[in-house]
Every structure is written in C-alpha cells, then in structure tokens.
C-alpha cells in the first residue's frame, strides 16, 4: 500500500516536473521567437528609415536636374520654362522603386506653387502704407473659407465656426505687419493675450501650415481641411496658384475676374484647364514663351485676372517631397521641403517623419 502511494506521489511529481519543463521550453521558445521578431522589425524599421532618407536625396537630384533643363531651354541660365506636369520630378510619382533586399520606395514631389500660398495674401515688399487696403485678400479668403467649411464632413453640432469673413480678417490680421485689426476694429493681440500661455499675432509670414491653428477661430479640424489646399512656401515673394500643376481640388479655389466681382472657379473652368493639360498644352501669360504649346490665360480666364497674382508659366524654387519606404512590415514616411534657389546646394526647410 505504501509502495503504491509512493509510486503515485513520484508519478505526480514527475508529471508536475514534466509540465513545468514543457512550460519552460514553450516559454523559452516563444521568447526566442518574439525576440527574433522584435530584432527583425527593428532592423526593418532602420532600413526603411534609411531608404526614406535616400529617397529624399533622389528627389533633390531630380529637382536639380529640372532646374538644369529649364536653364538649357532658355540658353541664358535663367530658369524660365516653368513647372508643368511634363517635368521629370512629376513622373517619378508613377514609379515604384524596389531595392535588391526587398525594400519598396515611393516618391511624390510637388511644387509648392500647385497650392494656395497664404503668404501671398500680403505684399511684404511694400511699406506699412501699402497695407491699408486688404479688400482683395478679404473677399477671396471669405469665399475660400466659406467653401472649405461647407464641404467639411462634421456633425451639425460641431459646425460652430465664426462667420467666414471674420475668420478671413483674423488670418489677414495675424500675418500682416501692423498691429491694427482690418477695418480699424481695434488691437490685434487682445484675443491672443488672453490665451494660456499668452502670445501675439505673428505680424510676419506664416512659417508652417500648423501655425494656422494659432489664429483666432481656427481649430484643428479647420486646419486639417485647409491643409489639402494651402502652403506657406516660399515664405516671401509668394505667388498665386500655378494653373499648370495644381490638382483639380486646388483649381476650384482659383479666384478670377475683376476686382469688382471675382469668384472661385467652377467645374466647367476646372474641366477646361484639365483638358488643356491632358493635351500637352500649358497656360501662359505670353504665348511667345512656347508658341507650340502655350494657351493664353485669357482663353481660360476670359475676363479680369487671377488673385493672388501669378506669372504663367510659373517657376517654383520650393518643392515638397514625400518619401514612403517599406521594408517587411515596417513603413516609414518622410516629408521634406526643399528650396533649390541656391543652385547646387539646396536648402532643407523642413524635415519630419509622419
């Protein structure tokens, strides 16, 4: 009887020890597998990050090559040919680059002229006396913001924005160089000094699209909606929208007509521009630039002009580059803003991972 009990105890102990040993082996195996996966993911993430950085360098090379081609086209070293959808930096967006070790790189390059530059609302080249009349900027921004707010997909209860005209005035006040509200409505800094922490209106060009969120009446949702249409580059000497490269949704906010009655482009106007671009034409102020391809601006905008003013074909010095790199399951997206104005040594104005 005792022998059977001892045998039962030994068997139970053996089973327990076996179970513990099996658990330890399984735990060790699982830990080893997890460590291996973590190590591989870490390596893949590092390789993806390096690939994205390399993509930015490839994009810089393409942007510089485009500048050289523009210079050769004029023969006098002046990049006058302008940015169009035929440029080499545009075509890279349709290409997926694969590395020998299985990495995948996608590049997208966009000239900042293809968006509305908010800094073009103020002519910083003028002295203070030149800022008394902001009627064109106010009317345009009122119509523009009305369109953006109407198209935002928000529940009715969250549509609590100020009147678009008031928002337009707040934006102009934030970036113009004086301290007086548009229309002489008092001090610009009253609202900003009541914030925590307090700050003042910039009174200079916007430095980033995110900075719009600091302006009275502009919340995160409105800034996000605006970000698909606007840019702040270049910070100075800004022009209006480049009709030859702007995507369809940006073309809908081109403001045209006479100062007495401008309006945003309608679907018919946008369709005409897109058709001309598909046919290989470019929109020009002067057809002598390229007689075979140039279509006069007057055929697209029969009456008046475009606001903010833009010289067509428009030549950009600043480009936004997005490099998306995937290695294994790791994805890294790097965004950079490149200024090629300095020639062989382009400047990086912004560098961030998204």
Secondary structure in CASP SS format (residue, H / E / C, confidence):
PFRMAT SS
TARGET T0000
AUTHOR 0000-0000-0000
METHOD secondary structure of the structure
MODEL  1
X C 1.00
X H 1.00
X H 1.00
X H 1.00
X H 1.00
X H 1.00
X H 1.00
X H 1.00
X H 1.00
X H 1.00
X H 1.00
X H 1.00
X H 1.00
X H 1.00
X H 1.00
X H 1.00
X H 1.00
X H 1.00
X H 1.00
X H 1.00
X H 1.00
X H 1.00
X H 1.00
X H 1.00
X H 1.00
X H 1.00
X H 1.00
X H 1.00
X H 1.00
X H 1.00
X H 1.00
X H 1.00
X H 1.00
X H 1.00
X H 1.00
X H 1.00
X H 1.00
X H 1.00
X H 1.00
X H 1.00
X H 1.00
X H 1.00
X H 1.00
X H 1.00
X H 1.00
X H 1.00
X H 1.00
X H 1.00
X H 1.00
X H 1.00
X H 1.00
X H 1.00
X H 1.00
X H 1.00
X H 1.00
X H 1.00
X H 1.00
X H 1.00
X H 1.00
X H 1.00
X H 1.00
X H 1.00
X H 1.00
X H 1.00
X H 1.00
X H 1.00
X H 1.00
X H 1.00
X H 1.00
X H 1.00
X H 1.00
X H 1.00
X H 1.00
X H 1.00
X C 1.00
X C 1.00
X C 1.00
X C 1.00
X C 1.00
X C 1.00
X C 1.00
X C 1.00
X C 1.00
X C 1.00
X C 1.00
X C 1.00
X C 1.00
X H 1.00
X H 1.00
X H 1.00
X H 1.00
X H 1.00
X H 1.00
X H 1.00
X C 1.00
X E 1.00
X E 1.00
X E 1.00
X C 1.00
X C 1.00
X C 1.00
X C 1.00
X C 1.00
X E 1.00
X E 1.00
X E 1.00
X E 1.00
X E 1.00
X E 1.00
X E 1.00
X E 1.00
X H 1.00
X H 1.00
X H 1.00
X C 1.00
X E 1.00
X E 1.00
X H 1.00
X H 1.00
X H 1.00
X H 1.00
X C 1.00
X C 1.00
X C 1.00
X C 1.00
X C 1.00
X C 1.00
X H 1.00
X H 1.00
X H 1.00
X H 1.00
X C 1.00
X C 1.00
X C 1.00
X H 1.00
X H 1.00
X H 1.00
X H 1.00
X H 1.00
X H 1.00
X H 1.00
X H 1.00
X H 1.00
X H 1.00
X H 1.00
X H 1.00
X H 1.00
X H 1.00
X H 1.00
X H 1.00
X H 1.00
X C 1.00
X C 1.00
X C 1.00
X C 1.00
X H 1.00
X H 1.00
X H 1.00
X C 1.00
X C 1.00
X C 1.00
X C 1.00
X C 1.00
X H 1.00
X H 1.00
X H 1.00
X H 1.00
X H 1.00
X H 1.00
X H 1.00
X H 1.00
X H 1.00
X H 1.00
X H 1.00
X H 1.00
X C 1.00
X C 1.00
X C 1.00
X C 1.00
X E 1.00
X C 1.00
X C 1.00
X C 1.00
X C 1.00
X C 1.00
X C 1.00
X E 1.00
X C 1.00
X C 1.00
X H 1.00
X H 1.00
X H 1.00
X H 1.00
X C 1.00
X C 1.00
X C 1.00
X C 1.00
X C 1.00
X C 1.00
X C 1.00
X C 1.00
X C 1.00
X C 1.00
X C 1.00
X C 1.00
X C 1.00
X C 1.00
X C 1.00
X H 1.00
X H 1.00
X H 1.00
X H 1.00
X H 1.00
X H 1.00
X C 1.00
X C 1.00
X C 1.00
X C 1.00
X C 1.00
X H 1.00
X H 1.00
X H 1.00
X H 1.00
X H 1.00
X H 1.00
X H 1.00
X H 1.00
X C 1.00
X C 1.00
X E 1.00
X E 1.00
X C 1.00
X C 1.00
X C 1.00
X C 1.00
X C 1.00
X C 1.00
X C 1.00
X C 1.00
X C 1.00
X C 1.00
X C 1.00
X C 1.00
X C 1.00
X C 1.00
X C 1.00
X C 1.00
X H 1.00
X H 1.00
X H 1.00
X H 1.00
X C 1.00
X C 1.00
X C 1.00
X E 1.00
X E 1.00
X E 1.00
X C 1.00
X C 1.00
X C 1.00
X C 1.00
X C 1.00
X E 1.00
X E 1.00
X C 1.00
X C 1.00
X H 1.00
X H 1.00
X H 1.00
X H 1.00
X H 1.00
X H 1.00
X H 1.00
X H 1.00
X H 1.00
X H 1.00
X H 1.00
X H 1.00
X C 1.00
X C 1.00
X C 1.00
X E 1.00
X E 1.00
X E 1.00
X C 1.00
X C 1.00
X H 1.00
X H 1.00
X H 1.00
X C 1.00
X C 1.00
X C 1.00
X C 1.00
X E 1.00
X E 1.00
X E 1.00
X H 1.00
X H 1.00
X H 1.00
X H 1.00
X C 1.00
X C 1.00
X C 1.00
X C 1.00
X E 1.00
X E 1.00
X E 1.00
X C 1.00
X C 1.00
X C 1.00
X C 1.00
X C 1.00
X C 1.00
X C 1.00
X C 1.00
X C 1.00
X C 1.00
X E 1.00
X E 1.00
X E 1.00
X E 1.00
X E 1.00
X E 1.00
X E 1.00
X E 1.00
X E 1.00
X E 1.00
X C 1.00
X C 1.00
X E 1.00
X E 1.00
X E 1.00
X E 1.00
X E 1.00
X E 1.00
X E 1.00
X E 1.00
X E 1.00
X E 1.00
X C 1.00
X C 1.00
X C 1.00
X C 1.00
X C 1.00
X C 1.00
X C 1.00
X E 1.00
X E 1.00
X E 1.00
X E 1.00
X E 1.00
X E 1.00
X E 1.00
X C 1.00
END
